């Protein structure tokens, strides 16, 4: 799964680096090599997001979660995690000069997709529909006029990411989830927030004037730290292996280091 994808991406990066070395005069800082590195990082998130959304139960079992512990709340929120992971991939691939505006539309799309996952947990759809409309309207205005501060998208991703990641039970109560949520379900809820926080850091760094390689590196440092946190605080509680999240930590560190070279 993840290891195979990582090896394939690493091979692609290695080939690109060799090509860049042949014609160094044509290579600008943050040019071809960074472009490939961005595609590698986005590819990892897109692959993880797609697998998580399409086959949440299989994905959980791959991470060592016992089949008997996987309930419908975990599956519903695991699919939501896949959607937010995929948004990270989209954001990484967008033009850095426009991403802070377009990211609002990306979030609107994510909220719309997640709305379809709410019925199994009997969660009212109204709040997410409202979020979808607000984000779509604000994003459209931002893209068309360019008059929305680049800090807005990062702030929204940050606020929601912190809420979902650190206060999953309080968040589920706020959104009036109508069924008891399992410990595994809450753990998946925190992963929603983790993906939002990765996007928030990337967008915030760009808004602060950092380069795209620096923003990429910061985002993957946060991703690695959150994966390590999950292995320490959540893996044992849900019976999951620590190998998967620690693998994400290692991969994230490598990508962050390469971006800053």
N, C-alpha and C positions, 0 to 999 in steps of 0.2 A: 504494500500500500504506500504509505508515506515515504518509506525508505527507497522504494523503487523510483518514485517520482523525483525524490531528491537527487538520486544518482544520475537520473536522466538530465535533470536541470543543471547539475554540476558539470556534466560532460559538455552540455551546450555552452555553458559559461567558459569552460576551459578552451573550447574551440574558438570562441569569439575572442578571448584574450590573446590567443596565438595569432589570429588574424590582425588584431590591433597592433601587436608588436611588430609585424612586418612593415606596417606603414605608420610609424609613430607620428610623422609630420602631419598626418591627416586626422590624428586623434586629439580632440579637445578634452580638457578635464570635464568629467561628467558626461562624456559623449557616448561612443559606441558601447564601451564596456559597461557603463552605468545603465544604458538602455537595456542591455541583456540582463543585467543583475535585477533590474526592476521587473522584467518579464519573469525571471525565475521566482522572485518573491511573490509576485501576483499569481503566478501559476500554482505555487504551493497553496496559497489561500483559496484560489478558485477550485482546485482539485479537492481540498479538504471540505470546502463548502458544498460542492456538488455531491460528494459521497455522503456527507452528513445529512443533506436534504433528501436525497433519493433513497438511501438505505440507512436510516438512523440506528436501527437495531443491530445490523451487521457492524456498523461503525463502532458502536459501544462495545460490542463483543471483541472487536479487534483491539480495543484499548483495555481489555481484560475485565470488563464488567460482567459479573455472572448473569446469565440469561434470566434467572429467577428474580433478579433485582430490577429488571427493566419493565417499567409500567407505562401506561399510556401518557401520563404527564411528562415523563422523561422523554418519550418519543416525540411528543408535540414540541417541547422546548428544545430538543436536539435539532429538530428541523429548523426552528427559528434561529438557532446558533449557526446553522449552515447558511442561512440567508445573510446574516450579518458578516460571516466570514467572506462570502462572495462579494459583499459591498466593499470590503477592504481591497480585494483584488481589483475591482473596478476603479476605485479611487486611486490606487497606485498607478494605474495605466493611463489616467486622464492627464491632459496637458497641465503641468504645474501652475501655469499662469491663469488657468480657468477653473481648476479643480475646486477651489473654495466655494465657488458659486454653484457649480454642477453637483457638488456633493450633497446639496440640499435636495435636489431632484432624485439623487441616488437613494437618499434616506426615505423619501416619499415612496419610491418603488418598493423598498424593503418593508416599510410599514404595511403597504397594500398586500404584499405577498404573505406577510405574517398574519394578517387579518383572517386569511383562509385557514389558519392553523388553530383558531381559537375555539372552535366548536367542541372538540374533545374535552377541553378543560372548562367548558361553560363560562367563558370569559366574555363579557359584553364587548361588542365590536365598535360601539360608538366612539370611545376615546381614541382608538387607533385610526378610525376613519377621519376623525377630526385632525389628528396629527398628519395624516396623509394629505389632506386638503391644505393645511397650513404650510407644510413643507413644500408642496407642489407650487402653491401660489408664491411663496417667498423665493423659491428657487427660480421660478420663471422670471420673476421681477429682477432677481440678481443677475441672471444670464443676459436678459434683454437690455438692462440699463447699466449694469456694472456699478451701481450706486450703493450696494449693500456691503458693509464692512466685511473683509475676509475673515475677521475673527468670529463672525456669527455662526458659521457652520461648525467650526471647531468647538465653540462654546456649547452648542446644542449636543454635539456628539459626546463632549466631555461630561456635561451634566447628566445625561441619560446613562452614559456608561458607568459613571460612579454610582448612580442609584441602583442600576441593575446588578452591578458586580458586588458591591459591598452591602446592599440591603435587599436581597432577593425576596425574603419573606414579607418585608414591609411593602415592597413594590407589588407583589402578587395581591396583597390585601388592598392596596390602592386601586389596582385595576379590577378588583372584585372577581378574582378567580373563583369559580363556583364549586370546585371539587378539592378535596385534600391533595396537596402536592407532596410527592415523596421526596426524600433526601436527595435522591438522584435527580429528580426534577428541578429542585432548587440549585443543584450543582450546574445543571445545564443553563439555568437562568443566569448564573454568574458568568457563563461563557458568552452569553449575549453581550453583557456589559464589557467583557474583555475585548471583544472585537470592536465595539464602539470606541473604547479607549485607544486602541491602536490607531484607528482612523483619526481620532481627536488629536493625538500627538502629532501625526503627520501633517494634518491641516494647520494646527497651531504653529508648528515650526515654520511652515511656509508663510503663514500670516506674519510671523515675527521677522521675516526677511532672510531666514536660513536658506541655504541651497537645497536643491532636491536630494542630492546624496546625503546631506546632513539630516534632512527630515526623514528620509528612508531609514537611515541608521537609527535615529531616535525611536522611530516606530517599532523597529524590530528589537531594540533593547527592551522596550516596554512589553512587547509580545513574549520575549524570552523570560522576563521577570514574572509575568502573569502565569506563564506555563509552569515555572518553578514553584510559584505560590500554590497553584492547583495541586501539584504533586505532594506538597507538604501539608496543606490544610484540607483538601477534599478527597484525594485519591483513596486514602484508607477508609474514610467514612462511607464511600460508595462501593468499596471493594474493587477498585480499579487498579491496574498496574501503573507504576510510576514511570515505566520505561517510555511510554508514548509522550507524555508532557515534557519529560526531561530531554527527549529527542528534539522536541520543538525548541526547547531552551538552547540546546547546542547549535541547531541549525540557525536559529535567530542570531546567535552570537557571531557565527561565521558570516552571515549576510551583512550584519551591521559592520563588522570589521572590514569586509571587502569594500563596502560603500565608502568608507573613510580613507581607503588607501590612496 
